[in-house]
C-alpha cells in the first residue's frame, strides 16, 4: 500500500494527488493544505518514491493499481506528469473510482526525452562523504534551474541515501516516458491543465486525448512551465478549485 498524507477538510468527496517522477507527497504539502480548506485531500508517495514500498517494476498499470487500492470511495483525482499518466490509466481502467480528473502538464502519449540526467546526477553524489546539503547540491552538477533543490528533497541526510529506487526507475525509464496501449473511455469531467511555456501537451495530442477523455477541457497557466504547480501555485490552486467547483 502506498504511503499517504491526509489533510482533513469539509465535504464528502476527497481529492487524491499523485506526484510526478522524483517527487513525493511532501512536495505538494502547501497546495494540498490550501485545497483542503474546502475538501479532504490525500497525497500519495508513488511506488519507488519517498515513503512508499520499493518494487521491481514501475509500469503505469502497476501505478494505476496502486492508486486504486488507496481509493476507498469515489474521489476526484489530480496527477502531475508521471502521476498524471497513472491517474489517466486509473480513470480508464477503474472509472467507478474517479469522479473528476485533473491532469497537470502531461498527455497520454510517449515522449522522446529521457529523465536519465537526474538519475546520473544523483549517482554522482558521494553519499558516504557528504558534509551537508550544500555539498550534495554541488556534487549534483549542472542541471536545469530548480532541479537540484527539487532532487535534494528526496535526500535522507541522516541515513545517507536517496529515498528513490534509482535502479528500478532507471531500468523502467522507457515505460515511464512512454504510455501503454489502452482502450475504452473515461466519460467524467476532465481538465488538462498545462503550463503556458511548457511543450509537454502539444496540439497534435488533442485527438488522442479526446478519444480517451471525450469530456476533456483544456486550460493553460500563463508564464508557467512543466512544474506549473510550483512555479505558479496560486494560479494553479485557483484553476483546480474552479474546475472542482
N, C-alpha and C positions, 0 to 999 in steps of 0.2 A: 504494500500500500504506500502511496506517495505521502511524503511529509506535507502537512498543510498548516497554514497560518490563517486563523479565523478572526474576522473583525465583525463584532456584533453590530447589528443595525435594525431599524424598524422594517416592517413588511414581511412578506412570506416567501418571496422569490429571491433566492441568493444569486449573486454574481460570482462565477468561477473565473479566476485569472490564471492563464498558462503563459509563462515567460518564454523568452527566446533562448537560442544557443548561448551557452556560457553564463546564463543568468540564474536567477533564483527568485523565490517569493519575496525575499528581503528587498530586492531591487524595486519592488512595487509597493513597498510599505506606505509611503506618503500618499500616493494616489489611492491605494486600497482604503486607507483610513478615511480619506475625504469622501470617497464614493460610498462608504458605509454609513454616512450620515442619513441616507435615505433607503438603504437596503443592507442585508447581510452580505459580506464579501468573504470569499475563501480564495486565498492564493496558494498555489501548489509549487513545490520543487519538482521539476520534471525528473524522470529516471536518469541516473548517472550524473545528477547535479545536486549540489548542496546537501540537504539532509535526507534526501530520498535514497532508496536502495540502489546499488550498482548491479547492473545486469550485463549479460554478454551481447545483447542486441540493443539497437536504438532505432528500430523501424517506426514508421508512423502508425502502423497497425498496432504495435505494442504501446505506443504512447497514447493512442486513442482509447485503448482498452484500460490503460492506467487511469485516464480521466473518467471513464465510465464507472470504474469501481469506486471513485471518490464521490460520485453524484448519488445521493440518496433520494432526492425528489427533483423533478424537472427544474432546471435553472437557466439563467442567462449565462452565456459563455463568451469570454474575451480572450483572444490569443494573439500574441505578437510574434511575428517571424516564424521560427520553428514551432512555437506554441500555437501560432495561428494555423499552420498546416495540420497539427494534431487536432485542433479544435474543428477544422473543416471535416476531417475524416470522422471524428466523433459524431458530428451532426449528420453526416451521410449514412453512417452505419448504425447509429442509435438515435434517430431523430426524436424518439419519445422522451429522451433525457434533456433535450435542448429546446428552450422557448425562443429565445432570440440570440443571434450570433453576431459578434463584432470581431472582425479580422483586421489586425493592425499591420499594415505595410507588408503584405505578402500575397501571393496568388497561388492557386493550385496548379503550379507548373514547375518544371525542373529549371534550375538556374545553372549557368555556366561557371560562375565564380566559386572558388573553394574557400573554406574557412580554416585552412591548414596553417596560415600565417600565425594566428594567435596561439594555436597549439604548439607550434615550433618555438614561439617566443616563451611560452610557459615552461617548456622543456629546457630552455637555456638557463633558467634561473637555478642557481646552485642553492638548493633549499638547506643544505647542511651548514652552510657558512653565512646565511643571511643574518644581518645585524638588525635590520628594521625594514619597514615597507618602502622607504625611500630607496634603499639598496635594491630591493626587489624590482621597483619601478625602473631603476637604471638598467638592471640586467635584462628586462623585457625588451629593451632596444627600441628601434624606430618603428612605431605603429601609428595608425591614424589617430588624430586628436581625440582624446577621451577614452580610447580603448584601454590603455594601461590601467587607468583608475578603475574602469569597469571590471577588468580581469582581477585586479587586486582584491575586489570584494569577495572573491572565491578563494583567497589565500588564507589558510589557517596558520597563523604565525606560531601559535603555541605548539601545535603538533607538526609544524613544518611540512605541510602538504597542501596540495590543491584539492579543493572539495569538488573536483570534477574528474570523471573517469576518462582521462585523456586517451588511454589505449583504445577503449571502445568507441569514443567519439571520432578518433582518427580512422579506425577500421570501418566505421559505418558512415563516413562522410559522404559517400556517393548517395546513400539513402537520405541523408539529412538535406542535401541541396536538391534532391530530386523530389518527386511526388508520385505515389503509386497509381497504377491504373485503377480507376474506380467507375462505378455505375450508380444509377439512381439519382435522386434529387433531395435536397432539403428545402422544403417549401416555406419555412418560417421566415420572419423578418431578419434580414441580414445586412450589415453595414460593412463595406470595405473602406476603411479609413486609412489614408495614405499621407505620407509627408510630401509637401509641395515640391521639395527639391530632391526627393528620392526617385530612383529609377526602378524600384522593385515591382511596381504594378504598372506594366505597360498597356497601352490601349489595345494591343493585339491579344491580350489575355482576357478581355471582357467577354468575348464569345464563350470561352471555356467557363468563365465564372458564371455567366448567365445560364449556361447549360446545366450546371450543377446546383446553382442557387438562383432560381428564377425570380425571386423577390429581392434580389440584391440591389442595394443603393450604394452610391459611391460619393465619397467626400474627401477633401484634402485639407490639410492644415498648412497654410502658407508659411514659408520660412523654415519648415521642419524637414529633417532628413529621415533616414530609416529609424533612428531612435526617437521617434516623434513624441513619445510619452515622457522622455527625459528632457528633450530639447524645448518642448512647449507644453509643460504639464497642465497649466491652467486651461489652455485651449483644448487639449486632449480630454481633460475631465469634462469640459463643457459639451464637447461633441458626444461623448459617451452618455452623459446624463440626458441630453436632449433626445438621443435615439431611444434610450431605455424608457423615457417618459412617454 
